[in-house]
Amino acid sequence: PPRSTLFPYTTLFRSKTMYRSGSRYCRVEEAPDPDNKLHGLLIINEPDYWMANLMTKTARHGVDPGPTFNCHMPLFADDPDKEAAGLEFGLEMEFFKAKGASPHEGSVLQGKKTTQYQVEIGSSKLALFTYGDPERPLAVGRVRGDKGEIYWYSGYGQVPFEAKLFAKPEGTKIEEMKP
């Protein structure tokens, strides 16, 4: 049976839990933000996708017009270099290895001995810190100019595929998006 990759992570402001199964299924669950009346959920089950606000119980549904049906979860979608913008959640190791990054002894981060991979693409320096056996991401960082960003993973692993995670969000009023 297919498997899903689960990778909760935390940015400076909000935590998210993400799931990916192959190139067809993606899910992003945001932490509730009561101040802004927002609890975001994105579900992609190609070609369908839903953007929901669980706090208001509303969602918008759209259909990918194709011709390809692949969900993408870029870490740095704003990178002007398309090659660097191709670094995606759930595909970190594949990205760094495909770019020829070799493993080097990393630092001890969050009490874990890490292995570090680095690549330079255009004006971006990217680094992946992994730990454990099997090897899995602990952090991914980017430095571009004088600006640095880092994603810390609070977990990363395989879980059984659950179709309901990638289905239309239940209990929401769904508005269809215009093509």
C-alpha positions, 0 to 999 in steps of 0.5 A: 500500500502507498505510504505518506510522509509526515513532517511537522515543522515550525517556523518562527511564528507558526507550526504546521503539519504536512503530509505528502504521498507521491506527487498526487497527494499533499496536505498542509495543516496550520496551527489555529490563529484565533487573533485573526480567526484563521485555522488554515488547511490545504488539501491537494488530491490532484486534480482537486484542491481545497483551501479551508479555514476550519475556524469559519468552517468555509472552504474553496474548491478548485480543479487543476486544469493540467496537463500535469497533475503534481502537487508541489510543496516548495520550501523557498517558493520566493527564490528567484532561481527556479532551481533553488525554488525546486527544494520541496518538503518531503523531497529534501534528501532527493534534492540535495543528492541530485545537486551533488551535495555530499554528506559532512559531519554537522553540528549537534543541533537540538541535542542530535548529532547531525550530518550536513549537506550544502549546495549553492544555487545562484545567489542562494546557499542551501543547507540540510541537516539530517540525523538518525538511522534512517537519515531524516531532516532536522533543519533546512536553511537558506542564506541569500544575500544578508538574509537567512531562513531556517525550517526546524522539523519537530518530526519526520517519518512514514505513516500509513496512507489515509485517504481521508487526509486527502479528501474534501474537508468535512463540515465546511461550506464549500465554494467552487472557484471559477476556472 
